[in-house]
Amino acid sequence: MSTASHSAPRPSPPTSLRTGRMFALTGAVVGVIYGYDTGSISGALVFLSKDFGLTETEKGLVNSILVLGSIVGALIGGKLADALGRRVAMLIVAGSYTVFVALSAIAPTVEVLDAVRFLLGVAIGISIVAAPLYVAESTPARIRGASVAAYQVATVVGIVLTYFVNWGLSGGGHWRWMLGLSAIPAALVVIPLLRLPDTPRWYVLKGQTERAVEVMAVTDPEVDPRAEVASVRAALDEENGGSARSLLRKPYARAAFFVVGLGFFCQITGINAVTYYSPQIFEEMGFTGNGQNFLLPSFVELASLVAAVLAILIIDRIGRRVVLLSGIGTMVVMLGVLTVVFGAGKLHGTTTWVGFVAILLFTAAFNFGFGSLIWVYASEAFPAQLRSTGASVMLTADLVANLLIAQFFPSLMAKAGAAATFAGLGVLAVGALVFAAFTAPETKGRQLEEIQDYWRNGGRWPTAATPGPVGAAGPLGDSAAQPTSP
C-alpha cells in the first residue's frame, strides 16, 4: 500500500509535540492529585482523630478503606478503560476526585468519611491503571519514556505538596482543608480532557481505524500513521486471549511468581507506613515544636523525589539488579537503625536526628529501588498478550500488602511499640532482599524477546550458540551465558 496516497496529512512537529505534551501534562496533573490524596490523610488524621475520638483501629480503617477501594478500582480500571475509552476513564477519575475529595472535607461523621474515602479509593485505583495507559499510548515516541516517568515522579511531587500543605495548616488544625484542597486541580484537569482525543490504540480496539490514523498523525508525525496503526492492530490481535489463568501455567508461572512477590514485598516492607503516619512517627521521635512533625516529612519526600529521578537517569546504565538490590539493602539497614533508635528508650538530641535521617534514607531508598523497578519488571516479564494481565495481578498483590500496612501499623505501634514494629518490618525487608537476589534477572540491554526466553528457559539465559533450555547460567544469569549480539 502506498504511503504517499494513503497517509493522513501530517501536522508540523511543534503542533504534534504540543499535543503530546498536553497528554503528558494532563497525566502528570492526575499523578500529582493521586499523590496528594494518598498523602493528605497523614496530617489530617492527627486532628480528625481528636474531633471524632478515634481508636487506633479506627485510625487504621480511615487509611485502609481507601486502599480497599483502590483494589476494587484497579480490578475494574482496565475493563473500564477498554469499554469506555482511556479519555473517558480519565474524565471519570477527575470528576470522582473532585466530588469525593470535596465530600471528604465536609464529612460530618467518621462513618461518612470512611464511605467517601472508599469511593475515592475506587477512583484512585482506576487512575493507577488509566493514567499511565493514557499517557503511554498518546505521546510521541521520542518523549514517551519521559512522559510515563513524569507521571511516576508527579505522584511523589503530590506527596511532597501534601506535606507542605499539612504543615502550613497544622497550626489551626484545619484537617478539612488538608483533605479538600485537591478538588480544585481535579476540577480544572477536566477542561483539557474534554478537548483531547482518545488514544490511537483505543480507536483501533473499537474498529475506528480512520480516527486512529488521524490521531496518530497528530500525536507522532515521525511515523507513517497508517503503518503504525497497522502495527497496533497486529499487536492487539496477538494480545487476544491473555488471561490470569495463563500465568499459573508454564512457561510463565515463574515470571508470575516473581512479579507477584515483588509487588507484595514492595508494600509489606512499610513504605506507606511512613506516607500515611509520618507525623505520628516524628512525634514519637520527639519532633513536636513549631509543627516539626508536619514539616520534616516534606524534606523526606523531597529526598525521595531526587532518588526517583536519579534512578530514572541511571537504570539503563548500571542495570536493574544493582538499582533494586542497593535500594532494598539500604532499606534493611535503615530499618535496623530505627529499631536501635526506638529501642534505646526516650529519644533526644542526637538520637532524634539519627532517627530522622534513617526515615529519610529509608524512603529515598524505596523510591530508588522498589519504586523505580516494579513497573519495569512487570512490563518486561511477559509477552504482549499477558503484559497487562501480569501487571494487574502484581498491582493487586501490591495493594493487598498496602491494605495490611494501612490497617495494622498504628495498632502495632501502640501495642508492640515502635522498636518491635520497625524490627518486624526489617525482617520483612531482609526477606525482600533475599527474594529479589534469587529471582530478579538483569535485563539491562536485553530485547523483550530475550527476556521472555529467560522465563521460558526456567530462569536461565539461553546461550548464543544454543537457543532453548540450557543449564549454564543458573537462576540469575551471568555474562558468559549472555548472547554476544547487542
C-alpha positions as CSV (number, residue, x, y, z in Angstrom):
1,M,0.0,0.0,0.0
2,S,1.4,3.3,-1.0
3,T,2.0,5.6,1.9
4,A,2.1,8.6,-0.4
5,S,-1.5,8.2,-1.4
6,H,-3.0,7.0,1.8
7,S,-1.1,8.6,4.7
8,A,-3.0,11.2,6.6
9,P,-1.9,14.8,6.4
10,R,0.8,15.4,8.9
11,P,0.9,18.4,11.1
12,S,4.2,20.2,11.9
13,P,6.3,18.7,14.7
14,P,5.8,21.6,17.0
15,T,2.0,21.1,16.8
16,S,2.4,17.4,17.5
17,L,4.8,17.9,20.4
18,R,2.4,20.4,21.9
19,T,-0.4,17.9,21.7
20,G,1.8,15.1,23.1
21,R,3.0,17.3,25.9
22,M,-0.6,18.2,26.7
23,F,-1.3,14.4,27.1
24,A,1.7,14.1,29.3
25,L,0.9,17.2,31.3
26,T,-2.7,16.0,31.9
27,G,-1.5,12.6,33.1
28,A,1.1,14.3,35.3
29,V,-1.5,16.5,36.9
30,V,-3.6,13.5,37.7
31,G,-0.5,11.9,39.2
32,V,0.1,14.9,41.4
33,I,-3.5,14.7,42.6
34,Y,-3.2,11.0,43.2
35,G,0.0,11.6,45.3
36,Y,-1.7,14.4,47.2
37,D,-4.8,12.4,48.0
38,T,-2.6,9.5,49.1
39,G,-0.6,11.6,51.5
40,S,-3.1,14.2,52.7
41,I,-4.5,11.9,55.3
42,S,-1.2,11.8,57.1
43,G,-1.6,15.3,58.6
44,A,-5.4,15.3,58.7
45,L,-5.5,12.1,60.7
46,V,-3.8,13.8,63.7
47,F,-6.7,16.3,64.0
48,L,-9.7,14.4,62.8
49,S,-8.8,11.6,65.3
50,K,-9.3,14.1,68.1
51,D,-12.5,15.5,66.6
52,F,-14.1,12.1,66.1
53,G,-12.5,10.4,69.1
54,L,-10.9,7.6,67.0
55,T,-9.2,4.5,68.4
56,E,-6.0,3.1,66.8
57,T,-8.0,0.5,64.9
58,E,-10.4,3.2,63.6
59,K,-7.4,5.3,62.5
60,G,-6.2,2.3,60.6
61,L,-9.6,1.9,58.9
62,V,-9.6,5.6,57.7
63,N,-6.4,4.7,55.8
64,S,-7.1,1.1,54.8
65,I,-10.6,1.8,53.5
66,L,-9.0,4.0,50.8
67,V,-6.7,1.1,49.8
68,L,-9.6,-1.3,49.8
69,G,-11.4,1.0,47.3
70,S,-8.1,1.2,45.3
71,I,-8.1,-2.6,44.9
72,V,-11.6,-2.5,43.5
73,G,-10.7,0.4,41.2
74,A,-7.6,-1.4,39.9
75,L,-9.6,-4.5,39.2
76,I,-12.2,-2.7,37.1
77,G,-9.9,0.1,35.7
78,G,-8.6,-1.9,32.7
79,K,-12.0,-3.1,31.7
80,L,-13.4,0.4,32.1
81,A,-10.6,1.9,30.0
82,D,-11.2,-0.7,27.3
83,A,-15.0,-0.3,27.3
84,L,-15.4,3.4,27.5
85,G,-12.0,4.7,26.4
86,R,-8.9,5.9,28.1
87,R,-10.0,9.5,28.0
88,V,-13.5,8.8,29.4
89,A,-11.9,6.8,32.2
90,M,-9.7,9.8,33.0
91,L,-12.7,12.0,33.0
92,I,-14.4,9.7,35.4
93,V,-11.3,9.8,37.6
94,A,-11.0,13.6,37.5
95,G,-14.8,14.0,38.2
96,S,-14.7,11.5,41.0
97,Y,-11.7,13.1,42.6
98,T,-13.4,16.4,42.6
99,V,-16.7,15.1,44.1
100,F,-15.3,12.7,46.7
101,V,-12.4,14.9,47.9
102,A,-14.9,17.7,48.4
103,L,-17.3,15.4,50.3
104,S,-14.5,14.0,52.5
105,A,-13.7,17.6,53.5
106,I,-17.2,18.2,54.8
107,A,-17.9,14.7,56.3
108,P,-19.9,15.1,59.5
109,T,-19.0,11.7,61.0
110,V,-16.2,9.2,60.6
111,E,-18.7,6.7,59.1
112,V,-19.4,9.1,56.3
113,L,-15.7,9.9,55.9
114,D,-14.9,6.1,55.5
115,A,-17.7,5.7,52.9
116,V,-16.4,8.6,50.9
117,R,-12.8,7.5,51.1
118,F,-13.7,4.1,49.9
119,L,-15.3,5.7,46.8
120,L,-12.2,8.0,46.4
121,G,-10.1,4.8,46.6
122,V,-12.0,3.3,43.7
123,A,-11.2,6.4,41.7
124,I,-7.6,6.2,42.7
125,G,-7.4,2.5,41.6
126,I,-8.9,3.4,38.2
127,S,-6.3,6.2,37.8
128,I,-3.4,3.9,38.6
129,V,-4.4,1.9,35.6
130,A,-5.8,4.5,33.3
131,A,-3.4,7.5,33.6
132,P,-0.1,5.7,32.7
133,L,-2.0,3.9,29.9
134,Y,-3.4,7.2,28.5
135,V,0.0,8.8,28.6
136,A,1.9,5.9,27.1
137,E,-0.5,5.4,24.2
138,S,-0.8,9.1,23.4
139,T,2.6,10.7,23.4
140,P,5.2,10.7,20.5
141,A,7.8,8.0,20.6
142,R,10.7,10.4,21.4
143,I,9.1,11.7,24.6
144,R,7.1,8.7,25.6
145,G,9.5,7.3,28.1
146,A,10.0,10.6,29.8
147,S,6.2,11.2,29.8
148,V,5.4,8.0,31.6
149,A,8.3,8.6,34.0
150,A,6.9,12.1,34.6
151,Y,3.6,10.5,35.8
152,Q,5.5,8.4,38.4
153,V,7.6,11.4,39.5
154,A,4.4,13.5,39.6
155,T,3.0,11.2,42.2
156,V,6.0,11.9,44.5
157,V,5.5,15.6,43.8
158,G,1.9,15.3,45.0
159,I,3.1,13.7,48.3
160,V,5.7,16.4,48.8
161,L,3.0,19.1,48.3
162,T,0.6,17.5,50.7
163,Y,3.2,17.6,53.5
164,F,3.9,21.2,53.0
165,V,0.2,22.0,52.9
166,N,-0.3,19.9,56.1
167,W,2.5,21.9,57.8
168,G,1.0,25.2,56.7
169,L,-2.5,24.3,58.0
170,S,-1.3,22.4,61.1
171,G,-1.3,25.5,63.3
172,G,-5.1,25.7,63.2
173,G,-5.8,22.0,62.9
174,H,-7.6,22.6,59.6
175,W,-7.9,18.9,58.6
176,R,-10.9,19.6,56.3
177,W,-8.8,21.9,54.1
178,M,-6.0,19.4,54.1
179,L,-8.3,16.8,52.6
180,G,-10.3,19.1,50.3
181,L,-7.8,21.3,48.5
182,S,-7.1,18.8,45.7
183,A,-10.7,19.2,44.5
184,I,-9.6,22.4,42.7
185,P,-6.9,20.9,40.4
186,A,-9.1,17.8,39.9
187,A,-11.9,20.0,38.5
188,L,-9.5,22.0,36.3
189,V,-8.0,18.9,34.7
190,V,-11.4,18.1,33.2
191,I,-11.0,21.0,30.8
192,P,-8.1,19.7,28.7
193,L,-9.6,16.2,28.9
194,L,-12.7,17.4,27.2
195,R,-10.6,18.8,24.3
196,L,-8.1,16.0,23.9
197,P,-8.9,12.9,21.8
198,D,-8.7,9.3,23.0
199,T,-5.6,7.2,22.1
200,P,-5.0,5.6,18.7
201,R,-4.8,2.2,20.3
202,W,-8.3,2.5,21.8
203,Y,-9.7,3.7,18.5
204,V,-8.1,0.6,16.8
205,L,-9.6,-1.5,19.6
206,K,-13.0,-0.2,18.7
207,G,-12.6,-0.6,15.0
208,Q,-12.3,3.1,14.3
209,T,-9.3,2.8,12.1
210,E,-9.6,6.2,10.3
211,R,-10.0,8.1,13.5
212,A,-6.9,6.2,14.8
213,V,-4.9,7.3,11.8
214,E,-6.0,10.9,12.3
215,V,-4.9,10.9,16.0
216,M,-1.7,9.1,15.2
217,A,-0.8,11.7,12.6
218,V,-1.3,14.4,15.3
219,T,0.5,12.7,18.2
220,D,3.5,11.3,16.3
221,P,4.4,12.9,13.0
222,E,7.7,11.0,12.8
223,V,5.9,7.7,11.9
224,D,3.7,6.7,9.0
225,P,0.3,6.8,10.7
226,R,-1.3,4.0,8.6
227,A,1.7,1.7,9.0
228,E,1.8,2.4,12.8
229,V,-1.9,1.8,13.2
230,A,-1.5,-1.5,11.3
231,S,1.2,-2.4,13.8
232,V,-1.1,-1.6,16.7
233,R,-3.8,-3.8,15.1
234,A,-1.3,-6.7,14.8
235,A,-0.3,-6.2,18.4
236,L,-3.9,-6.2,19.6
237,D,-4.6,-9.4,17.7
238,E,-1.6,-11.0,19.4
239,E,-2.8,-9.9,22.8
240,N,-6.2,-11.6,22.5
241,G,-6.6,-14.5,24.9
242,G,-4.2,-13.4,27.7
243,S,-5.9,-14.5,30.9
244,A,-4.8,-14.7,34.6
245,R,-5.1,-18.5,34.4
246,S,-2.3,-18.5,31.8
247,L,0.0,-17.0,34.5
248,L,-0.3,-20.2,36.6
249,R,1.0,-22.5,33.8
250,K,4.4,-23.0,32.3
251,P,6.4,-21.3,30.9
252,Y,5.2,-18.1,32.8
253,A,4.4,-19.4,36.2
254,R,7.9,-18.5,37.3
255,A,7.6,-15.0,36.0
256,A,4.2,-14.6,37.7
257,F,5.7,-15.7,41.0
258,F,8.5,-13.1,40.6
259,V,6.3,-10.1,39.8
260,V,3.6,-11.0,42.4
261,G,6.3,-11.5,45.1
262,L,7.9,-8.2,44.1
263,G,4.6,-6.4,44.2
264,F,3.8,-7.8,47.7
265,F,7.3,-7.1,49.2
266,C,7.2,-3.6,47.7
267,Q,4.5,-2.6,50.2
268,I,4.7,-5.0,53.1
269,T,8.2,-3.6,53.9
270,G,6.4,-0.5,55.2
271,I,6.8,2.5,52.8
272,N,3.2,3.6,53.2
273,A,3.5,3.4,57.0
274,V,5.8,6.5,56.5
275,T,3.5,8.0,53.9
276,Y,0.3,7.6,56.0
277,Y,1.6,8.1,59.5
278,S,4.8,10.2,59.3
279,P,3.5,13.0,61.6
280,Q,2.8,10.4,64.3
281,I,6.2,8.7,63.8
282,F,8.0,12.0,64.1
283,E,6.0,13.0,67.1
284,E,7.1,9.6,68.7
285,M,10.7,10.6,67.9
286,G,10.2,13.9,69.8
287,F,9.7,16.3,66.9
288,T,6.7,18.3,68.3
289,G,7.8,22.0,68.4
290,N,6.7,24.5,65.7
291,G,5.0,21.8,63.7
292,Q,8.2,19.9,63.1
293,N,6.3,16.6,62.8
294,F,4.4,18.1,59.8
295,L,7.3,19.9,58.2
296,L,10.0,17.2,58.3
297,P,8.0,14.7,56.2
298,S,8.2,17.3,53.4
299,F,12.0,17.1,53.3
300,V,11.8,13.3,53.4
301,E,9.6,13.3,50.3
302,L,11.9,15.8,48.6
303,A,14.8,13.4,49.1
304,S,12.6,10.7,47.6
305,L,11.9,12.8,44.6
306,V,15.6,13.2,44.0
307,A,16.1,9.5,44.4
308,A,13.3,8.6,41.9
309,V,14.8,11.0,39.3
310,L,18.3,9.6,39.9
311,A,17.0,6.0,39.4
312,I,15.4,7.0,36.1
313,L,18.7,8.6,34.9
314,I,20.9,5.5,35.7
315,I,18.6,2.5,35.5
316,D,19.6,1.8,31.9
317,R,23.3,2.4,32.6
318,I,24.2,0.4,35.6
319,G,21.4,-2.2,35.5
320,R,18.2,-3.2,37.1
321,R,19.6,-5.6,39.7
322,V,22.1,-3.1,41.1
323,V,19.4,-0.4,41.5
324,L,16.9,-2.8,43.0
325,L,19.2,-4.6,45.4
326,S,21.0,-1.5,46.6
327,G,17.7,0.2,47.3
328,I,16.3,-2.8,49.3
329,G,19.7,-3.2,51.1
330,T,19.6,0.4,52.2
331,M,16.0,-0.1,53.5
332,V,17.2,-3.1,55.6
333,V,20.0,-1.0,57.1
334,M,17.7,2.0,57.9
335,L,15.1,-0.2,59.5
336,G,17.8,-1.7,61.7
337,V,18.9,1.8,62.7
338,L,15.3,2.7,63.5
339,T,14.9,-0.4,65.6
340,V,18.0,0.6,67.6
341,V,16.9,4.2,67.9
342,F,13.5,3.4,69.2
343,G,14.8,0.6,71.4
344,A,17.2,2.9,73.2
345,G,14.4,4.5,75.2
346,K,13.4,8.1,75.2
347,L,14.7,9.9,72.2
348,H,16.5,13.2,72.5
349,G,19.3,15.2,70.8
350,T,21.5,13.1,68.5
351,T,19.3,10.0,68.6
352,T,16.3,12.1,67.4
353,W,18.1,13.3,64.3
354,V,19.6,9.9,63.6
355,G,16.0,8.6,63.5
356,F,15.0,11.4,61.1
357,V,17.9,10.6,58.8
358,A,17.0,6.9,58.9
359,I,13.4,7.7,57.9
360,L,14.7,10.0,55.1
361,L,17.1,7.4,53.7
362,F,14.6,4.5,54.1
363,T,12.0,6.4,52.0
364,A,14.5,7.6,49.4
365,A,15.9,4.0,49.1
366,F,12.4,2.7,48.4
367,N,11.8,5.2,45.6
368,F,15.3,4.5,44.2
369,G,14.8,0.7,44.2
370,F,11.3,-0.7,44.5
371,G,9.6,2.4,43.3
372,S,11.6,2.7,40.1
373,L,11.9,-1.0,39.3
374,I,8.5,-2.6,40.0
375,W,6.7,-1.5,36.8
376,V,9.8,-2.0,34.7
377,Y,10.0,-5.7,35.7
378,A,6.2,-6.2,35.3
379,S,6.3,-4.8,31.8
380,E,9.4,-6.9,30.8
381,A,8.4,-10.3,32.3
382,F,5.6,-11.2,29.9
383,P,4.8,-11.3,26.2
384,A,2.3,-8.8,24.8
385,Q,-0.8,-11.0,25.4
386,L,-0.1,-11.3,29.1
387,R,1.6,-8.0,29.9
388,S,-1.5,-6.1,31.1
389,T,-2.8,-9.1,33.0
390,G,0.5,-9.7,34.7
391,A,0.8,-6.0,35.7
392,S,-2.8,-6.1,37.1
393,V,-2.0,-9.2,39.2
394,M,1.1,-7.6,40.5
395,L,-0.8,-4.4,41.3
396,T,-3.4,-6.4,43.3
397,A,-0.6,-8.1,45.4
398,D,0.9,-4.6,46.0
399,L,-2.4,-3.1,47.1
400,V,-3.2,-6.1,49.4
401,A,0.1,-5.6,51.2
402,N,-0.6,-1.9,51.3
403,L,-4.0,-2.6,52.9
404,L,-2.3,-4.7,55.7
405,I,0.2,-1.9,56.4
406,A,-2.5,0.8,56.4
407,Q,-4.8,-1.1,58.8
408,F,-2.4,-2.6,61.3
409,F,0.6,-0.2,61.6
410,P,-1.0,2.2,64.1
411,S,-2.2,-0.7,66.3
412,L,1.3,-2.3,66.2
413,M,2.9,1.0,67.2
414,A,0.5,1.3,70.1
415,K,0.6,-2.3,71.4
416,A,4.0,-3.7,70.4
417,G,6.0,-0.4,70.4
418,A,7.9,1.4,67.7
419,A,11.1,-0.7,68.1
420,A,9.3,-4.0,67.7
421,T,7.3,-2.7,64.8
422,F,10.3,-1.5,62.8
423,A,12.2,-4.7,63.7
424,G,9.3,-6.7,62.1
425,L,9.5,-4.5,59.0
426,G,13.2,-5.1,58.9
427,V,12.8,-8.8,58.9
428,L,10.3,-8.5,56.0
429,A,12.8,-6.3,54.2
430,V,15.5,-8.9,54.6
431,G,13.0,-11.4,53.1
432,A,12.5,-9.0,50.2
433,L,16.3,-8.7,49.7
434,V,16.7,-12.5,49.6
435,F,13.7,-12.9,47.3
436,A,15.0,-10.2,44.8
437,A,18.6,-11.6,44.9
438,F,17.4,-15.1,43.9
439,T,14.6,-14.2,41.4
440,A,15.3,-10.8,39.8
441,P,17.2,-11.1,36.4
442,E,19.5,-8.5,35.0
443,T,17.6,-7.3,31.9
444,K,19.6,-4.2,31.0
445,G,20.1,-4.0,27.3
446,R,18.0,-7.1,26.6
447,Q,15.4,-7.3,23.9
448,L,11.9,-8.2,25.2
449,E,12.1,-11.5,23.2
450,E,15.3,-12.4,25.0
451,I,13.8,-11.7,28.4
452,Q,10.8,-13.9,27.5
453,D,13.2,-16.6,26.6
454,Y,14.8,-16.3,30.0
455,W,11.5,-17.2,31.7
456,R,10.7,-19.9,29.1
457,N,14.1,-21.4,29.9
458,G,13.3,-21.9,33.6
459,G,15.0,-18.7,34.7
460,R,18.3,-19.2,32.8
461,W,19.7,-17.1,29.9
462,P,20.0,-19.3,26.7
463,T,23.5,-19.2,25.3
464,A,24.1,-17.5,22.0
465,A,25.1,-20.8,20.3
466,T,22.3,-22.9,21.8
467,P,18.9,-21.5,21.9
468,G,16.4,-23.1,24.2
469,P,16.8,-24.8,27.6
470,V,20.4,-24.9,28.8
471,G,21.9,-25.1,32.3
472,A,24.9,-22.8,32.0
473,A,23.6,-19.6,33.5
474,G,21.9,-20.5,36.8
475,P,18.9,-18.7,38.3
476,L,20.3,-15.2,37.9
477,G,22.2,-15.5,34.7
478,D,25.8,-14.5,34.0
479,S,27.9,-12.7,31.5
480,A,29.2,-16.0,30.0
481,A,25.7,-17.1,29.1
482,Q,24.6,-13.8,27.6
483,P,24.3,-13.5,23.8
484,T,27.2,-11.7,22.2
485,S,24.9,-9.6,20.0
486,P,23.5,-6.3,21.4
